[in-house]
Amino acid sequence: MDNIAGTKSSLSWAVNISVILLVVLWLVPTIGLLVSSFRDRDQISASGWWLAPFPVEQNFQARAASDTAREENGVWIIEGNVFGEEGGTVVNFGGTRSAPTAMAPGETAELSRDRSLTVQADGSFVYTSPEEIDRDPSIYFSSATPPEFSMDNYNTIMASDNMDRAFINTLTVTIPATVIPILIAAFAAYALAWMDFPGRGLLIAMVVGLLVVPLQLALVPLLQFHNSIGVGQSFLGIWMAHTGFGLPLAIYLLRNYMVGLPRDIIESAKVDGATDFQVFTKIVLPLSFPALASFAIFQFLWTWNDLLVAKVFLPSNSESWVMTVKIADDLLGSRGGDWGILASAAFISIAVPLIVFFTMQRYLVRGLLAGSVK
């Protein structure tokens, strides 16, 4: 009874489980990235995001003040506390960089040149040396620090120089690079779908062939062409680049969708005297809104998150940086592998794409369902 209309398939449980697994696979990394965006660099390095609510054991280095050393029976002694006035609990300690947690609290670590170090759990220590101490010795220890969550990573990014300009530059690149391909592809798709002219099949084959051309293969020739015509490394140049890279997919999607539109409607309009332009603007475009919205979402997300094309076709000065270049070259470039900055930058950069996606998604679903009920 699985194939009878109105009945529920016996394999629906498999579909539900598959959907749940896919949601979990996408959701878990996103949650981890969100949690990491509120942690500092040291805690991220010390433990995974799933251990964020628990205390983190971290290694620290303290200095024993040599100017506080006193001599007793020919032995120089330094006493103090590794935590200072803050307080804490020592988990392990050591007197060398190679073994920073080799000893337990209360034990005595025998060091080179007959020196010794004893550290208690509360952080108090005794450092002894048979010779006069002329420089501050190092004390290595590990301590359990409470979980810390803050907005420091977000403040670092938002307070960065020229971040507002990078945001505006990103919009300047993304909006035209999304609109221009849609305008060109809509006309081309209608012509390939509903107009008869010589070479139409060859053009369709060329569009399909361009879908498999790697973007990296065309970067250098396209940049040389832009430089030769005077638009190299400019906003006009990157608009043209994104348009060229996005047109094959746009034409392919829109043409396949327009081919499936009811032929009777278009033929009736032509019988009534409508021109191809009127058919295109009055009938085909409104009916093709789901496909237009789908490509707009894909193109906007790809252009907004693009780094490679922006670095190639935009000037290298900071005044022309988009957000991806600003984050990669300035923030991450000056801080190394700072995962907290990277995580918070990811959520800041996806804020606008999420707004666009959910806004367009509503119209997309409405367009897909239009006409489904007779």
C-alpha positions as CSV (number, residue, x, y, z in Angstrom):
1,M,0.0,0.0,0.0
2,D,3.0,2.3,-0.2
3,N,2.3,3.6,-3.7
4,I,-1.4,4.5,-3.1
5,A,-2.2,8.2,-2.8
6,G,-3.0,9.3,0.7
7,T,-1.1,6.5,2.4
8,K,2.1,6.9,4.4
9,S,5.3,5.1,3.2
10,S,6.8,2.4,5.4
11,L,10.2,4.0,4.8
12,S,9.2,7.4,6.2
13,W,11.2,6.6,9.4
14,A,14.4,6.3,7.3
15,V,13.7,9.7,5.7
16,N,13.1,11.3,9.2
17,I,16.3,9.8,10.6
18,S,18.3,11.0,7.6
19,V,16.9,14.5,7.9
20,I,17.7,14.5,11.7
21,L,21.3,13.3,11.0
22,L,21.8,16.0,8.4
23,V,20.5,18.7,10.7
24,V,22.8,17.5,13.5
25,L,25.8,17.4,11.2
26,W,25.2,21.1,10.2
27,L,24.1,22.2,13.7
28,V,27.0,20.8,15.8
29,P,29.8,22.7,14.1
30,T,27.8,25.9,14.1
31,I,27.1,25.6,17.8
32,G,30.8,24.9,18.4
33,L,31.8,28.0,16.4
34,L,29.3,30.1,18.3
35,V,30.6,29.0,21.7
36,S,34.2,29.5,20.6
37,S,33.4,33.0,19.5
38,F,32.8,34.0,23.2
39,R,35.9,32.3,24.6
40,D,39.5,33.6,24.8
41,R,42.4,32.2,22.9
42,D,44.0,30.4,25.8
43,Q,40.9,28.5,26.8
44,I,40.1,27.5,23.2
45,S,43.6,26.0,23.0
46,A,43.3,24.2,26.3
47,S,39.9,22.5,25.8
48,G,37.2,21.8,23.2
49,W,34.1,23.9,23.0
50,W,32.0,21.1,24.5
51,L,34.0,21.5,27.7
52,A,33.4,25.3,27.8
53,P,31.0,25.2,30.8
54,F,33.7,23.5,33.0
55,P,36.9,24.8,34.5
56,V,39.9,24.7,32.2
57,E,43.4,23.5,33.2
58,Q,45.9,25.9,31.8
59,N,49.7,26.3,32.1
60,F,51.1,29.5,33.4
61,Q,54.6,31.0,34.1
62,A,55.4,33.1,37.1
63,R,58.6,34.8,38.2
64,A,60.2,34.7,41.7
65,A,61.4,38.1,42.6
66,S,65.2,37.8,43.1
67,D,65.3,41.1,45.1
68,T,63.3,39.4,47.9
69,A,65.9,36.6,48.4
70,R,67.4,36.2,51.8
71,E,70.3,34.1,53.0
72,E,69.9,31.5,55.8
73,N,72.9,29.3,56.8
74,G,74.6,29.8,53.4
75,V,71.4,29.1,51.4
76,W,69.5,31.7,49.4
77,I,65.7,31.5,49.8
78,I,62.9,33.2,47.9
79,E,59.3,32.8,49.2
80,G,56.1,34.1,47.6
81,N,52.9,33.1,45.9
82,V,52.5,32.4,42.2
83,F,49.0,33.9,42.2
84,G,50.0,37.1,43.9
85,E,47.0,38.5,45.7
86,E,44.4,37.0,43.3
87,G,44.4,33.4,44.7
88,G,43.9,30.1,43.0
89,T,44.7,26.4,43.1
90,V,47.8,24.8,41.7
91,V,47.2,21.4,40.0
92,N,50.9,20.7,39.1
93,F,54.1,22.6,38.8
94,G,57.6,22.4,37.5
95,G,60.9,24.3,37.5
96,T,61.8,23.8,33.8
97,R,60.1,24.7,30.5
98,S,60.5,21.1,29.3
99,A,58.6,19.7,32.3
100,P,56.2,22.4,33.4
101,T,53.8,20.0,35.3
102,A,56.0,17.2,36.4
103,M,55.5,17.7,40.2
104,A,52.4,17.6,42.4
105,P,51.7,20.3,44.9
106,G,53.7,19.9,48.1
107,E,56.5,18.0,46.4
108,T,60.0,19.3,46.0
109,A,61.5,19.6,42.5
110,E,65.3,19.2,42.4
111,L,66.7,21.5,39.8
112,S,70.1,22.0,38.3
113,R,73.1,23.4,40.3
114,D,71.6,22.1,43.6
115,R,68.6,24.4,43.4
116,S,65.1,23.3,44.6
117,L,61.5,24.4,44.3
118,T,58.5,23.6,46.4
119,V,55.0,24.8,45.5
120,Q,51.9,24.2,47.6
121,A,48.4,23.9,46.3
122,D,47.5,27.4,47.4
123,G,50.3,28.8,45.2
124,S,52.9,29.5,47.9
125,F,56.4,28.5,47.0
126,V,59.9,28.2,48.4
127,Y,62.8,28.5,46.0
128,T,66.3,27.7,47.3
129,S,69.8,28.1,45.8
130,P,73.3,27.5,47.3
131,E,74.5,30.6,45.3
132,E,73.3,34.1,45.3
133,I,70.3,34.6,43.0
134,D,71.0,37.4,40.5
135,R,67.9,37.1,38.2
136,D,64.3,36.1,38.6
137,P,63.8,32.3,38.3
138,S,60.8,31.0,36.4
139,I,58.1,28.9,38.0
140,Y,55.8,26.9,35.8
141,F,52.5,25.6,37.0
142,S,49.0,24.5,35.9
143,S,45.9,25.8,37.4
144,A,42.2,25.2,36.9
145,T,40.6,28.5,35.7
146,P,36.8,29.0,35.7
147,P,35.1,29.2,32.3
148,E,35.1,32.7,30.9
149,F,32.7,34.1,28.3
150,S,32.9,37.7,27.0
151,M,32.3,39.9,24.0
152,D,36.0,40.8,23.6
153,N,36.4,39.0,20.3
154,Y,33.4,40.8,18.8
155,N,34.6,44.1,20.2
156,T,38.0,43.5,18.7
157,I,36.5,43.0,15.2
158,M,33.9,45.8,15.4
159,A,36.5,48.3,16.8
160,S,39.0,47.4,14.2
161,D,40.1,50.3,11.9
162,N,38.2,50.6,8.6
163,M,35.8,47.7,9.5
164,D,32.9,50.0,8.6
165,R,34.4,50.8,5.3
166,A,35.0,47.1,4.7
167,F,31.3,46.4,5.3
168,I,30.3,49.1,2.8
169,N,32.8,47.8,0.3
170,T,31.3,44.3,0.7
171,L,27.8,45.7,0.0
172,T,29.2,47.7,-3.0
173,V,30.6,44.5,-4.5
174,T,27.9,42.1,-3.6
175,I,24.7,43.9,-4.6
176,P,25.7,44.8,-8.2
177,A,27.4,41.4,-8.6
178,T,24.1,39.7,-7.7
179,V,21.7,42.0,-9.7
180,I,23.8,42.2,-13.0
181,P,24.0,38.4,-13.6
182,I,20.3,38.0,-12.9
183,L,19.4,40.7,-15.4
184,I,21.6,39.3,-18.2
185,A,20.8,35.6,-17.4
186,A,17.1,36.2,-17.5
187,F,17.1,37.6,-21.0
188,A,19.5,34.9,-22.2
189,A,17.5,32.1,-20.6
190,Y,14.3,33.3,-22.2
191,A,16.0,33.4,-25.6
192,L,17.4,29.9,-25.2
193,A,14.1,28.6,-23.9
194,W,11.4,30.1,-26.2
195,M,13.1,31.8,-29.2
196,D,14.1,29.9,-32.3
197,F,17.4,31.1,-33.9
198,P,20.4,29.4,-35.6
199,G,23.0,28.1,-33.2
200,R,20.7,27.9,-30.1
201,G,21.7,24.3,-29.4
202,L,25.4,25.2,-29.6
203,L,25.0,28.1,-27.2
204,I,23.2,25.8,-24.7
205,A,26.1,23.3,-25.0
206,M,28.6,26.1,-24.4
207,V,26.7,27.2,-21.3
208,V,26.7,23.7,-19.9
209,G,30.4,23.4,-20.7
210,L,31.3,26.6,-18.9
211,L,29.8,25.1,-15.7
212,V,32.7,22.8,-15.4
213,V,35.5,25.3,-16.0
214,P,37.4,26.0,-12.7
215,L,37.3,29.5,-11.5
216,Q,41.0,29.5,-10.8
217,L,41.7,28.7,-14.4
218,A,40.3,32.0,-15.6
219,L,41.6,34.3,-13.0
220,V,45.0,35.3,-14.6
221,P,43.6,35.6,-18.2
222,L,40.6,37.6,-17.0
223,L,42.8,39.9,-14.9
224,Q,45.1,40.5,-17.9
225,F,42.1,41.3,-20.0
226,H,40.8,43.8,-17.4
227,N,44.2,45.5,-17.2
228,S,44.3,45.8,-21.0
229,I,40.9,47.6,-21.1
230,G,41.6,49.7,-18.1
231,V,39.3,48.2,-15.5
232,G,41.8,46.1,-13.7
233,Q,41.6,46.0,-9.9
234,S,38.5,48.1,-9.5
235,F,34.9,47.7,-8.4
236,L,33.9,47.6,-12.1
237,G,36.4,44.9,-12.7
238,I,35.2,42.7,-9.9
239,W,31.5,43.2,-10.9
240,M,32.4,42.0,-14.4
241,A,34.4,39.1,-12.9
242,H,31.5,37.9,-10.6
243,T,29.1,38.4,-13.5
244,G,31.2,36.2,-15.8
245,F,31.7,33.5,-13.2
246,G,28.0,33.5,-12.2
247,L,26.3,33.7,-15.6
248,P,26.7,30.0,-16.7
249,L,24.9,28.7,-13.6
250,A,22.3,31.5,-13.8
251,I,21.5,30.8,-17.4
252,Y,21.4,27.1,-16.9
253,L,19.0,27.3,-13.9
254,L,16.7,29.9,-15.4
255,R,16.6,28.3,-18.8
256,N,15.7,24.9,-17.4
257,Y,13.0,26.5,-15.3
258,M,11.6,28.6,-18.1
259,V,11.4,25.6,-20.4
260,G,9.0,24.0,-17.9
261,L,6.5,26.9,-18.0
262,P,3.1,26.1,-19.7
263,R,3.5,26.6,-23.4
264,D,-0.2,27.4,-23.8
265,I,0.1,30.6,-21.8
266,I,3.0,31.9,-23.9
267,E,1.5,30.9,-27.2
268,S,-1.9,32.5,-26.3
269,A,-0.1,35.7,-25.4
270,K,1.7,35.7,-28.8
271,V,-1.6,35.0,-30.6
272,D,-3.1,38.1,-28.8
273,G,-0.3,40.2,-30.3
274,A,2.2,40.3,-27.4
275,T,5.9,40.7,-28.4
276,D,8.7,38.6,-27.0
277,F,9.6,41.4,-24.7
278,Q,6.0,41.7,-23.4
279,V,5.8,38.0,-22.9
280,F,9.1,38.0,-21.1
281,T,8.2,40.9,-18.7
282,K,4.5,40.2,-18.2
283,I,4.4,36.4,-18.1
284,V,7.8,34.7,-17.9
285,L,9.5,36.9,-15.2
286,P,6.6,36.7,-12.7
287,L,6.3,32.9,-13.2
288,S,10.1,32.5,-12.9
289,F,10.4,34.3,-9.5
290,P,11.2,31.0,-7.6
291,A,14.2,30.4,-9.9
292,L,15.3,34.0,-9.7
293,A,15.1,34.0,-5.9
294,S,17.1,30.8,-5.8
295,F,19.9,32.1,-7.9
296,A,19.9,35.4,-6.1
297,I,20.4,33.6,-2.8
298,F,23.3,31.5,-4.1
299,Q,25.0,34.4,-5.9
300,F,24.7,36.7,-2.9
301,L,26.1,34.1,-0.5
302,W,28.9,33.2,-2.8
303,T,29.8,36.8,-3.5
304,W,29.5,38.0,0.1
305,N,31.8,35.2,1.4
306,D,34.3,35.4,-1.5
307,L,37.9,35.9,-0.7
308,L,39.9,34.8,-3.8
309,V,38.2,36.9,-6.4
310,A,38.3,39.9,-4.1
311,K,42.0,39.6,-3.5
312,V,42.7,39.3,-7.3
313,F,40.3,41.9,-8.7
314,L,40.4,44.6,-6.0
315,P,43.2,47.0,-5.1
316,S,45.5,45.8,-2.3
317,N,45.1,49.0,-0.2
318,S,43.0,48.8,2.9
319,E,40.5,51.4,1.6
320,S,39.3,48.8,-0.9
321,W,39.2,45.8,1.3
322,V,36.0,43.8,1.7
323,M,35.2,42.1,5.0
324,T,36.7,38.7,4.1
325,V,40.0,40.3,3.0
326,K,39.9,42.6,6.1
327,I,39.5,39.6,8.4
328,A,42.0,37.4,6.7
329,D,44.8,39.9,6.0
330,D,44.4,42.3,9.0
331,L,42.8,40.6,11.9
332,L,43.9,37.0,11.5
333,G,47.1,38.0,9.7
334,S,48.4,40.0,12.7
335,R,47.2,37.5,15.3
336,G,48.1,34.1,13.8
337,G,45.7,31.3,14.5
338,D,43.4,33.2,16.9
339,W,40.3,30.9,16.7
340,G,38.2,33.2,18.9
341,I,38.7,36.1,16.4
342,L,38.0,33.7,13.5
343,A,34.8,32.4,15.1
344,S,33.4,35.8,15.9
345,A,34.4,37.1,12.5
346,A,32.5,34.2,10.9
347,F,29.2,35.1,12.8
348,I,29.6,38.8,12.0
349,S,30.1,38.1,8.3
350,I,27.1,35.8,8.0
351,A,24.7,38.2,9.7
352,V,23.7,39.9,6.4
353,P,23.6,36.7,4.3
354,L,21.3,35.1,6.9
355,I,18.9,38.1,6.7
356,V,18.9,37.9,2.9
357,F,18.4,34.1,3.0
358,F,15.4,34.1,5.3
359,T,13.9,37.1,3.6
360,M,14.1,35.5,0.2
361,Q,13.2,32.1,1.5
362,R,9.7,33.3,2.3
363,Y,9.1,34.5,-1.2
364,L,10.8,31.4,-2.6
365,V,8.5,29.0,-0.8
366,R,5.5,31.2,-1.8
367,G,6.5,31.1,-5.4
368,L,7.1,27.3,-5.4
369,L,3.6,26.7,-3.9
370,A,1.9,29.2,-6.3
371,G,-0.5,27.3,-8.6
372,S,-0.1,24.0,-6.8
373,V,-3.8,24.1,-5.7
374,K,-6.2,24.0,-8.6
